[in-house]
Amino acid sequence: MRIPEDALASALRRLLRPVVRQLLSWGASYSLFDSVARSVFVEVAEDEFALPRKRLTDSRVSLVTGLHRKEVARLRREPRRERAEKPLETSIVTRVIGRWMARAPYATRDGRSRPLPYDQRRAGEASFSSLVAEVGFDGRVRSVLDEMVRIGAAHWREDGMVELKQEAHLPAADLDAQLALLGSEPAELFHTIAHNIERPTEAWLQRKVVYDRVGRDALPALRVALRGEAENLLRHANALIEAQDHDTNPDAPGGRRTRVAIATYYHEEPVEGSDETPDTRETPPGLPGRIVSRRVGKRSR
């Protein structure tokens, strides 16, 4: 698919602006960005643009990337820099949380986790120990609980019941894990948008709702309400996807192993050049009251 270069350059500038702004605020220079970009260009060319049944040469990589052949040779001699760490969602804590919220006997019908005894008190009873066993962990159950308590994801009550306190594994105190999310989650959104550009007849879900005349005083309540709506969506989505995952349902439909994700995010920013609130802006003549409040979205792309 041929993309117009001017349109691509414009989109790339808008994409990079928040990245560059954050890099500068963290004290990262252009030389770091340049070094990473060059190595990633070479790595992607090696991984995804090799010709079938032909040895991938420096000349081929140079042709694909536009980098000088000597620079390509130098970069290909260097060890790859990406970490070998597994994605956050493969961690045992994330898998336990997902299963706990997915379905009975660990969750209610609307995807809310139930308090669980640490061990079974009678035959067939759901427990934290059986939950950990179901997600395939063969180590000490207590080590999982200790870690979940440490990060604030679970609470072990005095009566022996274990409660889920966080419905997501968010590594708030782990800077490395937070930076890993910064690298992976925007990449997923970018991949979805690129897929929809290249395959519009097979488009994946990509929806956004935007309004640009919301008063600042409304934001605290709006944040809380929207978080609740998003969490309800994700509880339901978790149950739907978990039911098709072979780790917990070996009888689910087969085929090539596929990673599936659905995500939500919230964003707000001041409207440039405007300190007004919706109540103080003049209504243009000839238009009735509230109809004039400009509405940007609901957008489906």
GIWONOR-V576200 format. One record per residue. N is the residue number from 1. RES is the residue in three letters. PSI is psi in whole degrees, 0 to 359 (* if undefined). Layout:
# GIWONOR-V576200
n: (N/N)
res: (RES/RES)
psi: (PSI/PSI)
This chain:
# GIWONOR-V576200
n: (1/2/3/4/5/6/7/8/9/10/11/12/13/14/15/16/17/18/19/20/21/22/23/24/25/26/27/28/29/30/31/32/33/34/35/36/37/38/39/40/41/42/43/44/45/46/47/48/49/50/51/52/53/54/55/56/57/58/59/60/61/62/63/64/65/66/67/68/69/70/71/72/73/74/75/76/77/78/79/80/81/82/83/84/85/86/87/88/89/90/91/92/93/94/95/96/97/98/99/100/101/102/103/104/105/106/107/108/109/110/111/112/113/114/115/116/117/118/119/120/121/122/123/124/125/126/127/128/129/130/131/132/133/134/135/136/137/138/139/140/141/142/143/144/145/146/147/148/149/150/151/152/153/154/155/156/157/158/159/160/161/162/163/164/165/166/167/168/169/170/171/172/173/174/175/176/177/178/179/180/181/182/183/184/185/186/187/188/189/190/191/192/193/194/195/196/197/198/199/200/201/202/203/204/205/206/207/208/209/210/211/212/213/214/215/216/217/218/219/220/221/222/223/224/225/226/227/228/229/230/231/232/233/234/235/236/237/238/239/240/241/242/243/244/245/246/247/248/249/250/251/252/253/254/255/256/257/258/259/260/261/262/263/264/265/266/267/268/269/270/271/272/273/274/275/276/277/278/279/280/281/282/283/284/285/286/287/288/289/290/291/292/293/294/295/296/297/298/299/300/301)
res: (MET/ARG/ILE/PRO/GLU/ASP/ALA/LEU/ALA/SER/ALA/LEU/ARG/ARG/LEU/LEU/ARG/PRO/VAL/VAL/ARG/GLN/LEU/LEU/SER/TRP/GLY/ALA/SER/TYR/SER/LEU/PHE/ASP/SER/VAL/ALA/ARG/SER/VAL/PHE/VAL/GLU/VAL/ALA/GLU/ASP/GLU/PHE/ALA/LEU/PRO/ARG/LYS/ARG/LEU/THR/ASP/SER/ARG/VAL/SER/LEU/VAL/THR/GLY/LEU/HIS/ARG/LYS/GLU/VAL/ALA/ARG/LEU/ARG/ARG/GLU/PRO/ARG/ARG/GLU/ARG/ALA/GLU/LYS/PRO/LEU/GLU/THR/SER/ILE/VAL/THR/ARG/VAL/ILE/GLY/ARG/TRP/MET/ALA/ARG/ALA/PRO/TYR/ALA/THR/ARG/ASP/GLY/ARG/SER/ARG/PRO/LEU/PRO/TYR/ASP/GLN/ARG/ARG/ALA/GLY/GLU/ALA/SER/PHE/SER/SER/LEU/VAL/ALA/GLU/VAL/GLY/PHE/ASP/GLY/ARG/VAL/ARG/SER/VAL/LEU/ASP/GLU/MET/VAL/ARG/ILE/GLY/ALA/ALA/HIS/TRP/ARG/GLU/ASP/GLY/MET/VAL/GLU/LEU/LYS/GLN/GLU/ALA/HIS/LEU/PRO/ALA/ALA/ASP/LEU/ASP/ALA/GLN/LEU/ALA/LEU/LEU/GLY/SER/GLU/PRO/ALA/GLU/LEU/PHE/HIS/THR/ILE/ALA/HIS/ASN/ILE/GLU/ARG/PRO/THR/GLU/ALA/TRP/LEU/GLN/ARG/LYS/VAL/VAL/TYR/ASP/ARG/VAL/GLY/ARG/ASP/ALA/LEU/PRO/ALA/LEU/ARG/VAL/ALA/LEU/ARG/GLY/GLU/ALA/GLU/ASN/LEU/LEU/ARG/HIS/ALA/ASN/ALA/LEU/ILE/GLU/ALA/GLN/ASP/HIS/ASP/THR/ASN/PRO/ASP/ALA/PRO/GLY/GLY/ARG/ARG/THR/ARG/VAL/ALA/ILE/ALA/THR/TYR/TYR/HIS/GLU/GLU/PRO/VAL/GLU/GLY/SER/ASP/GLU/THR/PRO/ASP/THR/ARG/GLU/THR/PRO/PRO/GLY/LEU/PRO/GLY/ARG/ILE/VAL/SER/ARG/ARG/VAL/GLY/LYS/ARG/SER/ARG)
psi: (127/121/131/128/321/316/322/318/319/316/321/322/316/323/321/337/308/329/311/319/316/322/316/322/335/2/16/135/172/328/323/313/315/316/315/316/316/314/324/321/315/317/316/320/320/317/325/355/23/150/142/136/26/142/135/113/165/325/319/314/321/320/318/318/336/1/150/145/323/323/321/315/319/315/325/339/339/148/148/145/346/147/155/10/146/153/152/325/348/356/153/323/315/319/322/315/315/315/322/325/355/310/177/151/7/344/161/174/333/16/22/133/145/147/140/142/151/313/160/135/341/161/133/357/138/141/167/322/317/327/311/320/324/330/8/17/126/14/198/126/321/327/326/314/317/319/319/322/320/319/2/13/340/160/127/108/163/335/6/357/146/126/142/125/336/132/6/148/93/112/71/325/3/98/320/317/323/319/328/320/322/327/327/320/316/329/323/316/318/317/319/314/317/319/316/331/317/333/67/335/349/38/141/165/126/97/149/141/128/134/142/17/47/128/143/326/340/348/315/313/324/320/315/314/316/325/317/317/317/320/324/318/313/328/315/317/321/316/319/313/319/327/340/3/131/344/325/345/83/341/4/157/144/204/183/136/130/139/128/135/143/137/159/155/159/140/142/151/148/147/124/133/17/123/8/162/158/331/341/351/138/143/125/142/145/355/140/141/244/347/336/350/120/136/120/104/160/129/138/126/*)
